[in-house]
Amino acid sequence: MGAEVQQFQVDLRGVVDLLSRHIYSSPRVYLRELLQNARDAITARRELDGGGGSIRITPLTDARGEFVLRDDGVGLTADEVADLLATVGRSSKRDIFDLPRSDYLGQFGIGLLSCFMVADTIVIRSRSARGGAAVEWTGSADGTFRVTEIDDDLPVGTSVHLVPRFDADELLRPAAVHELATTFGEFLPVRVTVDAGAGEVDITREAPFLDGDPEGAVRYGRDLLGASPLDVIELAEPATGTRGLAYVLPYAPPPGARQATRMYLGRMLLSERVDDVLPDWAFFVRAVIDSTGLAPTASRESLVDDAALERVREQLGAGIRRWVLELGLREPHRLAQFVAVHEVGLKSLVRHDEELARFILRWLTLETTHGTMRIGDLVERYPHVRFARTVDEFRQVAGISPADEVLVNGGYLYDAELVRMLPDLNPGVTVEQVDVVGELDRLDPPPLDDRDLAVALETRAGAVLAASGCAVMVRAIDRADLASLYVADPEVLRAIDRSRTRGITGSLWGGVLDRIDSVSSAARDDDLSARLCLNWSNRVVRALVRVRDDAVFARTLQLLYIQALLAGHHPLTDADRALMTGALTDLVSLSAGLEGDALPFEKY
C-alpha cells in the first residue's frame, strides 16, 4: 500500500523569528511592507478596471486602540485570503532569503508577515474588484488564522488592522508613522495620507531626482549632502527602467569610504545606502536612483546581484565617466575644481583601476621643478620624466636640476606610483628615478683655471663647518642665484633631521627618536655624510675666495650654511639658531667698525 504524500505546513512562529532576526534589519520596515502591498494592489486594480490610487493611514492613539492602513486597490477574494500564508509555506528557505518575490500573493504574504514584528494579531478586511463577498482574515503569531465572510458594505480595497505588541507601541503612533511613511513612501506614484488630529496630512510629492526640475534637484542634493553639490549628473539605463541623479561631493569623503546610493524601487525607498549600484571607483558622488526593473531580495533592503544589476552598474559608471570627459572639454576650470577636492582619493584609485586611470590620470597634478603641473601637460612637454622618491630628495635635487629638464616630487602620497605608471599609459614616455648622490656626481667641477682656488675654498670652509658635522664641496651649478645647497644621502639626512628634532622636543619624543637611531645603526662612510655644496657660479661664493679676514669668512659661510638649511626645510637646533644670531651680530659689528663687539674666529 503506497504512502500518502503530504505537504509540509509553515511554522509561523519560526518564520516570524526568521523575519525579525535574519531577514529584516528592524521592525520599522512593517510600514514599508504594508505600503508596498497597498501600492501593488492599486497597480493591479488599475490594470483591471483603471480604478484606485490612494492609501490612507490611521495611526494608533489612546482614543483609537489600533493602527489601520487602507487602500482602494484590487482587493482579495476569500480564496486568495485563505491562500496567503499557504503561499509562504510553499516557499523554500532559499526563496525567502535570496530570491525576489515573483508573484502577487507571495509578495503580499511575506510583506504581511513583517507585521508580526509589531503586532501579535493582524486583521485584514477586503473586498475584491473582481466581485464576491467581503472577507475578514484574522491571523495570530502562534500560527493560527481564520477567514470569514462579512456583511459590511466595504468599498473595494483592503484594510490592515494592527494592535501593537507591548514593545512596539511607539512604532504605530502618529510621530513614528508620519516619519516612516515619509521615509519610505514620499515619492510613491499614488496618494498617501496620514490621519492627524486636524485632518489628513498628504505625504507624497514629486521626486526631485526624477521630475526634471534642475533647481529642485539641486535643493534635494543640498539636503542629501548637507552642502551644495559641485555638480549634478543625470544617469539612466533604459532597459531596466533605471534613472536618477549623481551628486558630486563638494568635500573629500573619509579615506576608504565607499560610494553609497539612496535606492528606490518603483519610487519606494529600498535603502539609504546601497553600495553595489555604482562602480567602486565612483566614491566622489552620492547618487539617488529609482528602478522599475531591478529585483530586490526578500528583505527589500538590498538588490539581487544578477545580470541586470551588472548592466546597470556598467551603464551608470559610463555616464559618470562621460561627465568627467565632457567637463574637461567644456569647462576645464570646473574639472580642475573637482580634481582639487578629490585628488588624493582619485590618485589612490587609479593605481588599481586602469579603466579609471585612462580617463582621469591626465587631469591629476604633480609638484615639479616647473611648478604644479597636470599629468597630461607634463607628458606632452617632457617625454622623459625624472622623479625623486621622497620630499627631502626632491628639495635637494631640485636646486641642481637642469632648467631644460623636469623633476617630479614623488614624495607625496601615491605620486611616485603614478609616475611609474606613465610609460604604460603614454607610449613614448620614459621615467627615471634620481638620487642625491647620483645628481651630485653629475655636477661639473669649477673650470680648470679655477680649480686650485676651489680646492682651497673647500679646505678653508670645511674647517669652519667641521664642528657642525658638515663637509664642504664646490661645484659649478647652472643657477647663478643659488649660493649653496645642503645635501645628504636620504638615510643620513633622516638621521641628521632626527638628531636636530631631538634637540627641540621633549624627553618622550627624544626617546622614540633614540630608539629609531639605535635600530638603524648601520655604519656609514664619509662619502655619504651631509655636505654643503657651494655654487662656483654664484657671486657670493666667488667673493669668499678673496676674503682675507677669517672672522668675516667664517660668519659669511655660517650664514650660507643656515640659509641652505632653511631652504631645505630642515629644523634648526638651538645651536643652529645661536650660530645664526652670532654670525649676524658679528657681521654687523665688523661692518660698523665695532671690532671690540665681534668675537674672535677661534670662538667658532
N, C-alpha and C positions, 0 to 999 in steps of 0.2 A: 504494500500500500504506500503510495507516494506521500511525502511530507508536504504539508500546506505551506505555500510561500506567503510570508507575512512581511509587512513593511515596518522599518524602524519608525518609532514615533519621536518627535522632537522633545527633548528635556528642556522646557522653557527656562527653568531656574539656571541650568547650565549655560544656556545661550545668553541670558541676561548677564551672567558673570563674565562670559567671554566678551560681551559688548562693553561692559564697564571697565574691565581690566586690560583688555588686549586690543580691541578694535578702536573704540572712540577715546580721544585724549581727555575728554571732560564731559560731565553731564550737561554742560551748556549746549551741546550740539542737538539736544532734543528739539529745540525750536527750529533749527536749520532743517532737520529731517521732516518735521511737520510742514514747514514752508515748501520744501521740495515736493512732498507728496501732494500738497494742495496745488502747486504750480503744474505738476504733471497731470492732475485731474482736470484742471482748466484747459490745458493743451489738448487733452483727449476729447473734451466736450466741444472745443472749437472745431476739431476735425469731424466730429459727429454732426452737430447742428449749428455751429457758429456762435453758440452762446457762451456765457461765463466770462469772468475777467476780474474777480475781486476776492480778496482774502481779508477776513476780519478777525482780530484777536481781542479777546476779553480777558485781561489778567485776573489773577486771584486777588481778592480783597477780603477784609474782615466781614464785609456785608455779603459778599459772594464767596461761598466756600469752595469754588472750583475755578480752574482755568479752562477756557474754551477757545478753540480755533475753528472758524467756519470758512468754507469755500463754496463757490457755486459751480464747481467742476462737474465732471461726468457722473459722479456718484457710484455707488456699489449696489449690486443686486444681492439677494440673500445667499445665492450660491457663491458669489465672489467673496462676501464677508466670511462665510464659513471656511473658505479655502485659504484665507490669509496666512495663518500660521502653518498650515499644511504645506504651503509653498516653501516656507523656510525649512520645514522638516525634511523636505525632499532635497534640499541643497546639501552639497558635500562641504566638509570643512574647508577645502580649497576654494570653493565658490565664495564662502563667507569672507575669507581673509584676502584672497588675491584677485578675484575676477570682478569685472564690472557687473552691475545688476542689469540683466539683459531683458527682463520683461516687466510689465507694469505691476503685476501683483507681487512679484519678487521684490521689486523696489519698495512698494508700499509696505510689505510685511516687515522687511528688515528695518526700514525707517521707523515703523511703528514700534518695534521692539526697543528702540532707543529711549522711548518714553518711560520704560520701566526703570530707568536710572533715576527718575524724579518722582515717579508715582507707583503705588502698589496696584492700583486698579485703573484701567483705561476703558472708557465708554465711547463707542463710535455710533453715531446716528447718521443714516444716509438714505437718500432716495436717488435711484439711478435715472439718468436721462433716457435710458433705453426702455423704461417702463417698469411696472411691478410695484409691489408694496414697499413702504418704508421699513427699514430694518434697524435693529439695535444690537450691537455686538459688545459684550462686556468681557474683558479679559483680566485675569489676575496674575500676579507674579509667581504664584505657585504652580502655574502651568494649566489652569482650568479656564474655560471660557464658555459662554452660552450665547446663542443667537436667537432673537425673537423678532417677529413682525410686529410693528406698532401701527396704531390707527392715527397717529398725529398727522396733521396736514403739513408735513415737512416740505420745504421747497427742494428742488433738485440741487444736489450737492451733498456735502459731508461736514459733520461737526465732530471734533475730537474733544472729550471732556476728561480732565485730569484732576484728581485730588492728591495733593503733594504728600510725599513721604516726609517723615519727621525731620530729615536732614536736608530737604530740598525746598523748603517753603519759600525762601527768598528768590529762588530762580523763577518762580511762577508769578511773582508780584510785579506791579507796574514798572518800577525803575529798571529791574533786570530785563523784563520783557521788551521794553522800549529799546534798551541798549542792544539786546540780541537781535531783535527784528531789524534794527538799522544796520548793524554789522553785517548780517547775512543777506538781508533782502532789500536793501535800499535801492538797488538798480534793477530789480525784477521787472519784466515786461507786463506785469499785472499789478493792479492796485492793492496795496497792503495798508490797512489801517489798524490802529490800536485804540481801544476804548479808553477814554480818560474821564475824569470827573466832569469836565465841561463839554464833553463830546468826543468826536473821533479825531485822532491825530494821523495825518497821512504820512506814511513812512517813505514811500517810493518817490524817486526823482530820476531825471535823465542821467545817464552815465557820462560824466565829462570826458572820459577817455575813449568814448565811442561816438559822441554826438557831433563831432566836427567843429566845435566851438574852440578856437585857439586860446582865447582869454580864459574860458572856463577850464581848459586843460591845464594851463599854467597855474591857475589858482589851486586846482586839485593837487598838482605836483608840489606846490609850496606847502600845502597841508601835509602831504605824504612825507616830504623830506625834512620839513622844518626850516627850509631855506629855499630861495628861488633857484630852480634848476639852471644849469648852464645852457641847456638846450632840451628840446623835446623831439623825439624820433618816433615817427609813425611806423608801426610794424604790422605785418599781415601775412597770413598763409591761407589763401582762399580754399584750398582743397579740404581743410578741416574746419573751416569757419572760424579761424583763429585771427584775432586782431587786437590791437591795443596800442599803448604808448610806452616808450622807454624814456625815463627822465635821467639826464646826465647829471651826476652828483657834482655839486659845487665845492665839495670838500673831499679830501682823500679818506677813504674808509680805513679802518684799523688794519694793520698787517695781517695777512692770512684770511681776511674776511671774504666770504663767497657772495656772489650776487644773489639776491633773493627777490622773487617775483610775487606780487599780490595776484592771486589767480582766481578767476571766476569761471564757472561753467554755466552757460545759459544765463549769465548775469547773476548767478547765485555764488556768493563767496565760497571758494573751496578752501583756501588757506592764505594767511598773510605772508607766508614765507615758503614758497616752493622753489627749490634750488636746481631743478633739472629742466626748466623750460628754456633757459638761455645757456649758451656755452659758458664754461667756467671762466674763460678769459674776459667775459663782459662784466667784470667786477665794478666798473665805473658807472653803471646805470642801475636804476631801480625801476622795474617795469610793472605795469598793470595790464594784465592780459585777460581777455574773455575768449572762450572757445565753445563751439557747439558740437565739435567732432572728436575731441579728446575724451578718453574714458577714465572715470575716477575708480579708485579702489573701493572696496566695500565700506571703508570708513569715511569716504568722501572727504578725506583730508590730504590726499596726495593723488598722483596720476599713475595710471598703468604705464609701465615703461615698455612701450611697443613701437612698431614701425612708424605709426602716426606721430608719436611724440618725438621720435628721432628726426623725422622730416620737419616738424615744427621748429625744433632746436636749430637745425641747419639753416632754415629759411629766415628765422628771426636773427640769427647770427649774421647772415649775409646782409640783412637790412642795416644792422649796426655798422658793419664794415663799409657799406656804401656811404653811410653818413660821414664816416671819417674821411674817405677819399674825396667825396664831393665838398666837404668843408675845407679840405686842403686846397682844392681848386678854386672855390668861390670866395671863401673868407679865411685866408691863411692866418690872419691875426686872431681869429676866434679859435682856430685849431691850436695855435701857439698857447692861448689861454688854457685850453683843455689839457694840453700836454704838461703845462707848468703845474697844474693841480694834481695830476695823476701820474707824473713821470716815474716816480720810484716804483709804483705798482706795475706800470707798463714795462719798465725795464726788467722787473722780476719775471714777468710772464713771457716776454719774447725769448728769453733764454731757453725755454722748453716748448714753445709753440711756434713752429716755423711758419705756419699759416698766418698767425698774427704778426710775426716779425716781418714778413714780406710787405705788409701794407702800412705798418706803423713805425718800423725802425727808423726810417728816413726822417721822421719828424722829431725823434728824440734828440736831446742835446748832450754835448760833452764839453768839458773845460779843456781848452787848448792854449798853446802859446800865442795864438792869434785871437784869443777871446773865446767866449762860449759860442759854439757852432752847432747847427743841426747836422746830424749824421749824413743826410742827403747832400748838403752843401760840402761837407768835409770830403766825401769820396769823389765828388765831381772835381774838386780843385786839387786834391792831393792823392794820386794813385798809390803812393807809398806812405803809410801812416805809421809813425813811431809813437810808442806809448811807454810811460813809466808805470810800474805796477803799484807804487804807493804814492801818497801825497808828498811825503818827505823827498822821495827821489825826484818827483816832478818839480818841486820847488828848487832843488839843487840843479837839475839838468836844464830847466827852463832858462836859466840865466846864461847858459853857454850854448843853447841850441841855435843853429844857423837860422837866419831870418827867412831864408827861402824854403825851409822845411817846416813841418808841423809836428808838434809833440803833444800827445793827449795825456791828460791826467787820468790814469786808470785806478786811482786810489779810492774813489768814491764808490758807494755800494753798487755792484753789478757792472760798473763801467769797463773794467778790464775784460770781462767775459763778452760784453757787447763788441768791443774792438776785435777780439779774436774771431767773432762771427762774421766780420765784414767780408773776408775773401769768399766765404761760402755763398753769401747773398749778393755780392757785387763782383762778378768776374773781371779780372784785370787789376783788382786792388790787392796790395800786399801789406802785411803788418810786420812790425819788428818791435820786440821788447828791448828797452835800453836799460843800462845800469850806470851808476855813478862812476865806478872805476873805469868802465869802458869809455865813457864820454870824456873823462879826463885824459885818457890815453889818446883821444882824437885831437886834443888841443895842440896847437903848434907852440913850440918854444919861441922866445923872442928871436928876432933876426940875429944872424951870426955876428954881425958887428957889435951888437949889444949884449952878447952872451955873457961876457965877463962881468958887466955891470949887473945883470940879472942874477947871476950866481952870488955876487957879493950882497945884493939886496936880500936874497933868500937867507943867507947866513946871518946877516945882521938882524933881520926881522924875526928869524927863528929864535934867536937869543932872547928877544923881548917877550915872545909869547910862550916860552918854554914852561913858565910857571902855570900857564893856563892849560897846558896839555895839548897844545895845538901846533902842528908843524906848518911851515910856510912853503909855498911853491909859487913860481912866477910863470905865467903862460900868456900868450897873445890871444885875446878873445876879441872877436869882431863886433864889439859893442863898446864904443868909447865912453858911454855914460856909466858903465859898470866898473866900479873901482875894485871890489873884492867879492868873493863868494866863499861861503862856509860850506865845505863838502866833507862827506864821510861815507864809508860803506854803510848800507842800511842797518846792519846789525850793530855796528859800532855806534852809529848815530842814535839808535834806540837806547843803547846803554848809557850814552852821554846824556840824552834827554832825561832818562830815569834818574841819573845822578843829580842833574840840575833840579828836577822836580822834587827829589827827596829833600833838597835843601830848603824848599819853600813850603813843605807840607808838614803835617803833624806826625807824631810817632806812629799812629796806626797805619797810615799810608806809607810812611817810611819803611815800616817792617814788611809790608807787602812788596814794595819795590826791592828791598834787600833779598827777599825770597826769590823774586824773579831773576835777579842778577846771579844768585847762587846756583839756580838751575841752568842758566846759560853761561857756564863758566869755561867754555871752550877757549883755548889760547888764540890770541890774535897777533899777527905780526905787525911790525911797524908800518908796512906799506898800506895797511887798512885803517890807520889812525885818522882822527879828524884833522882836516887841513884848511888853512886859509889860502885860497887861490887869489893872488894879486894879478890884476889885468895890466899887462905891459902897455896896452893901447890907451890906458886912462892917464890923463894929465897929472892927477894927484899922485899916482904910483910912480910915474917917471920923475916927478918933482922930489919924491922922497930920496932918490938916489943922490941928489945934490944937497940934501940937508946934512950939515956937519954937526949941528948941536944934538947931542944924544938925547937930551930931555925932550926937545921938540919932536925928534924922530919917534921916540918911544910913545909919547902921548898921541901923536897922529896915528900911529899904527894901532894903538889900543882902541881908538875911536873907530877905525876901519873894521876892526875885529867885532866890536859891539854892533856897528851898523850891519855887518853881514849876519850876525845872529838874529837881529830884529827882522831883517829882510827875509830870513829863512823861517820865521815864526817859531824860533826856539825860545824856551823860557829862560829868563835871566835869573841867576842866583844873586844872593846878597853880595858876593864878591864881585860879580859882573857889574852890578849897579854901583858899587863903590869904585870900581875901576873906571867906569864912565864918568862919574862925578869928579873924581880926582883928576882925570885927564883933561876934562873941560876946564876945571878951575885953574890948573897949571898953565894951560894954553892961554887962557885969558890973562893970567898974571904975567906970563912971559911976553905976550904981545903988548901989554901995557907998561913993560919995563919994571914990573914989581918983582924982581928976581928973588927978594927975600921971602915972598909968599909961595914960591914954587919949590916943590920938594925935589931933592936931587934924584937923578936917574936910578941910583943904586937902591932907592926905596922900593922900586918896582921889580 
